[in-house]
Amino acid sequence: MTLIHKLLGASAALALTAGAAAADPAILFDLGGKFDKSFNESAYNGAERWATETGGSYAEVEIQSDAQREQAIRRFAESGANPIVMAGFSWATPLERVAADYPETSFTIIDSVVDAPNIRSVIFNEHEGSYLVGMLAAMASETGTVSFVGGMDIPLIRKFGCGFAQGVLAANPDATVIANMTGTTPAAWNDPVRGSELTMAQISQGSDVVFAAAGGTGVGVLQTAADNDILSIGVDANQNFMHPGQVLTSMLKRVDNAVYDAFMAGTDLETGINVMGVGDDGVGYALDEFNEELITAEMREAVDAAAAEIAAGTLAVHDYSSDETCPVLSF
């Protein structure tokens, strides 16, 4: 089942396709689209894994503007979709307005916390996974300078950057970390040209490894890194395949697992706050046939040891979102 867009005059309205079955799950993607090769696509992959394993069907929508959010949630709820999963923090405000009107519907929001009895809020310890790829960046760098390109300048993305810088400096205390954000509006998630420009500027400052946490903008970052023969680091989904031998690794944020778990739970979805970190494979780094030659045994041993310490609670990575400060990086 899918959700389609109908243009009515100058405004976009949302309508369910005929035949949508009651109690089918539904997913609402964030701006940037489900094939952004990053956050949204990871969410899509989780929904598809559920559909493949169960033979079930689900409804979906790719919104075109923030103005469509509340209407989309209401249309799904009124159609009987359950549970309804929202990918992205920007769904929080409309969900707060809508959830109480549909007490029998279960909702899941990813990357934000909304306090209501029928909502599961899934958040990730992005700083932990970013720490691990920061270590790898420092160990792979030949210049001692690495960089970070963030998408929209919000605390969540600064959380990535701060964790990354901590990992870099843990592996090489003398390293330099450059950080830039793409913009301050949602357009920052889908601006590969700007991502390319920022990467070129960072290369001119000596960066030879760049970490992109920028949604679709990261496509431009990874492409420019490959074109200029430096290494890049992908985010959310495993992006190693995009430029084999040029993507050092990807910081995995298992949005796919969050969607899959919610769909599998169905109407029995357990609500409340669900935190996913290194200890439960919520975040980590990607190692596969596309980057295995870039990750030496020494690098892997060091980063796996750090992951084990984080999971055990003996290594604490500062979380920018806890106090909106970063002791090792200026944005």
C-alpha positions in Angstrom: 0.0 0.0 0.0 1.3 3.5 -0.8 0.3 7.0 -0.1 0.1 9.3 -3.2 0.2 13.0 -3.7 -2.6 14.9 -5.4 -2.1 18.5 -6.4 -5.1 20.6 -5.8 -4.5 24.1 -7.1 -1.4 25.5 -5.4 -1.5 23.2 -2.4 -0.6 19.6 -2.1 -3.2 17.3 -0.5 -2.6 13.7 0.6 -4.8 10.8 -0.2 -4.7 7.1 0.6 -4.7 4.7 -2.3 -7.7 2.5 -2.6 -7.7 -0.8 -0.7 -5.5 0.2 2.2 -6.2 -2.4 4.9 -7.0 -1.5 8.5 -4.1 -2.2 10.9 -1.5 -2.2 8.1 1.6 -0.3 9.5 2.6 3.0 7.9 5.8 5.0 7.6 6.2 8.7 7.0 9.5 9.7 5.6 11.2 13.0 6.3 12.2 15.7 3.7 14.9 14.5 1.4 12.9 11.4 0.3 13.2 7.7 1.0 16.0 7.2 -1.5 18.4 9.7 0.1 21.0 6.9 0.5 21.1 7.8 4.2 18.6 8.3 7.0 15.3 7.9 5.1 16.6 5.1 3.0 17.6 3.2 6.1 14.1 3.6 7.4 12.7 2.4 4.1 15.0 -0.7 4.2 13.6 -1.6 7.6 10.0 -1.4 6.3 11.0 -3.5 3.3 12.7 -6.1 5.4 9.5 -6.4 7.4 7.4 -6.8 4.3 9.7 -9.4 2.8 9.9 -11.5 5.9 6.2 -11.3 6.8 4.5 -10.9 3.4 2.7 -7.9 4.8 2.0 -4.6 3.2 2.5 -1.1 4.5 1.5 2.5 3.6 4.0 5.2 3.1 4.4 8.9 2.1 7.2 11.2 1.1 6.2 14.7 2.1 7.2 17.7 0.0 6.9 20.4 2.7 6.5 20.8 6.4 3.0 22.0 6.0 1.9 18.4 5.0 3.1 16.7 8.2 0.0 16.9 10.4 -2.4 16.1 7.5 -0.4 13.0 6.6 -0.5 11.7 10.2 -4.2 12.3 10.5 -4.9 10.6 7.1 -3.0 7.5 8.2 -4.7 7.4 11.6 -8.2 7.8 10.1 -7.5 5.0 7.6 -6.8 2.6 10.4 -3.0 2.3 9.9 -1.4 0.9 13.0 1.4 1.4 14.1 2.4 4.7 12.3 6.1 5.3 12.2 7.6 8.8 11.6 11.3 9.1 10.5 12.8 12.3 11.8 12.6 14.8 14.7 10.6 17.3 12.6 7.5 15.1 13.1 7.5 15.8 16.8 5.3 19.0 16.9 2.5 17.7 14.6 2.6 14.3 16.4 2.1 16.1 19.8 -1.0 17.8 18.3 -2.4 14.6 16.8 -1.7 11.7 19.1 -4.3 12.4 21.7 -7.0 12.4 19.0 -6.3 8.8 18.1 -5.7 7.0 21.5 -6.2 3.5 19.9 -3.4 4.1 17.4 0.2 3.5 18.3 2.9 5.9 17.0 6.7 5.6 16.7 8.8 8.7 16.2 12.5 8.4 15.4 15.0 11.0 16.7 12.7 12.8 19.1 10.9 12.3 22.3 7.1 12.9 22.5 5.5 12.1 25.8 2.2 10.4 25.3 0.8 7.0 26.3 0.5 5.8 22.7 3.9 6.9 21.4 7.3 5.1 21.2 10.1 7.6 21.0 13.3 6.1 19.5 16.5 8.0 20.0 20.1 7.0 19.2 23.5 7.5 20.9 24.9 9.0 17.7 27.9 10.4 19.7 29.0 6.8 20.4 29.0 5.6 16.8 30.6 8.9 15.7 33.4 8.4 18.3 34.2 5.1 16.7 34.5 6.4 13.1 36.4 9.4 14.5 39.0 7.0 15.7 39.2 5.3 12.3 39.5 8.7 10.6 42.4 9.7 12.8 44.2 6.4 12.2 43.7 6.6 8.5 44.7 10.2 8.0 48.1 11.0 6.6 47.9 14.8 7.1 46.6 14.8 10.7 43.7 16.9 9.6 40.2 15.5 9.3 36.8 17.2 8.8 33.1 17.0 9.4 30.2 18.3 7.2 26.9 18.5 9.0 23.5 19.1 7.5 21.1 21.4 9.2 22.7 23.1 12.2 20.8 21.6 15.0 21.8 19.9 18.3 21.3 16.4 16.8 23.9 17.0 14.1 26.3 18.7 16.5 26.0 15.5 18.6 27.5 13.7 15.6 30.3 16.2 15.2 31.2 16.3 18.8 31.4 12.6 19.1 33.5 12.4 16.0 36.0 14.9 17.3 36.3 13.1 20.6 37.2 9.9 18.7 39.7 11.6 16.5 41.5 13.1 19.4 41.4 9.9 21.4 43.3 8.2 18.6 45.6 11.2 17.8 45.7 14.0 20.4 47.6 16.2 17.9 45.0 16.0 15.1 43.1 18.9 13.8 39.3 18.7 13.3 37.5 21.1 10.9 33.7 21.3 11.1 31.1 23.0 8.9 27.4 23.0 8.7 25.5 23.1 5.5 22.7 25.5 6.6 20.0 26.4 9.1 16.9 25.3 7.2 15.6 21.9 6.1 17.0 22.5 2.7 20.4 21.7 4.2 19.5 18.0 4.1 19.4 17.9 0.3 22.1 20.2 -1.1 24.9 18.1 -2.5 26.3 21.1 -4.4 26.9 22.9 -1.1 28.2 19.7 0.4 30.8 19.6 -2.4 31.8 23.2 -1.8 32.3 22.7 1.9 34.4 19.5 1.2 36.6 21.4 -1.3 37.2 24.1 1.3 38.1 21.5 3.9 40.5 19.8 1.5 42.2 23.1 0.9 42.8 23.3 4.7 44.5 19.9 4.7 41.7 17.4 5.4 42.2 14.0 3.9 39.2 12.3 5.7 35.8 13.8 5.8 32.7 12.6 7.7 29.3 13.7 6.4 26.2 13.7 8.6 24.0 15.6 6.2 21.4 13.4 4.6 21.2 13.8 0.8 23.8 16.6 1.0 26.3 13.9 2.0 26.1 12.4 -1.5 28.0 15.5 -2.7 30.5 15.2 0.1 31.3 11.6 -0.7 31.5 12.2 -4.4 33.9 15.2 -4.0 36.1 13.2 -1.6 36.4 10.4 -4.2 37.1 12.9 -7.0 39.9 14.4 -5.0 41.4 11.1 -3.8 40.7 11.6 -0.1 38.7 9.3 2.2 35.1 9.9 3.3 32.8 8.5 6.0 29.2 7.8 5.3 26.3 8.0 7.8 23.1 6.3 8.9 22.9 3.6 6.2 26.0 1.7 5.0 27.3 4.0 2.2 30.6 2.1 1.6 29.3 0.8 -1.8 28.9 4.3 -3.2 32.7 4.7 -3.8 34.4 1.4 -3.2 37.9 1.9 -1.7 37.3 5.6 -1.1 34.7 5.4 1.7 36.7 4.6 4.8 33.6 3.4 6.7 30.0 4.5 7.5 28.6 5.4 10.9 25.7 3.1 11.1 22.6 4.4 12.8 20.2 1.5 12.7 17.0 3.4 11.8 16.1 0.3 9.8 16.0 -1.7 13.0 13.8 0.9 14.7 11.3 0.7 11.9 11.4 -3.1 11.6 10.9 -3.6 15.3 7.9 -1.2 15.4 6.3 -3.0 12.4 6.9 -6.4 13.9 5.3 -5.3 17.2 2.2 -4.1 15.3 -0.7 -3.1 17.5 1.2 -4.6 20.5 3.9 -1.9 20.2 5.5 -1.1 23.6 5.5 2.7 24.0 7.9 5.0 26.0 11.5 6.0 25.3 13.7 3.5 23.5 17.5 4.4 23.4 19.7 2.6 20.9 23.5 2.7 21.3 26.7 0.8 20.8 25.7 -1.8 23.4 22.6 -3.0 21.5 23.9 -2.5 18.0 21.9 0.7 17.6 25.0 2.5 16.3 28.4 1.3 15.0 30.7 1.3 12.0 30.5 -0.6 8.7 33.0 -3.1 7.6 32.4 -5.0 4.3 34.0 -6.0 1.0 34.0 -2.3 -0.1 36.3 -1.0 2.7 38.0 -4.0 4.2 41.3 -3.1 2.6 41.2 0.4 4.2 40.7 -0.9 7.8 43.9 -2.6 9.1 43.8 -5.2 11.8 45.3 -2.6 14.2 42.6 -0.1 13.5 39.8 -2.7 13.9 41.3 -3.9 17.2 41.5 -0.4 18.6 38.0 0.6 17.6 36.4 -2.7 18.7 38.1 -2.3 22.1 36.6 1.2 22.4 33.2 -0.1 21.4 33.4 -2.7 24.1 34.4 -0.1 26.7 31.5 2.1 25.7 29.1 -0.8 25.9 30.4 -1.7 29.3 30.1 1.9 30.6 33.9 2.2 31.2 34.3 4.8 28.4 32.0 7.7 28.4 31.6 9.8 25.3 30.4 13.3 25.9 26.8 13.8 24.5 26.4 17.3 23.0 22.6 17.1 23.5 23.0 16.8 27.3 24.2 20.4 27.7 24.7 21.7 24.2 28.5 22.1 24.6 31.4 20.3 23.1 34.7 20.3 25.0 36.8 19.5 21.9 35.2 21.2 18.9 33.9 24.6 17.9 31.0 24.7 15.4 
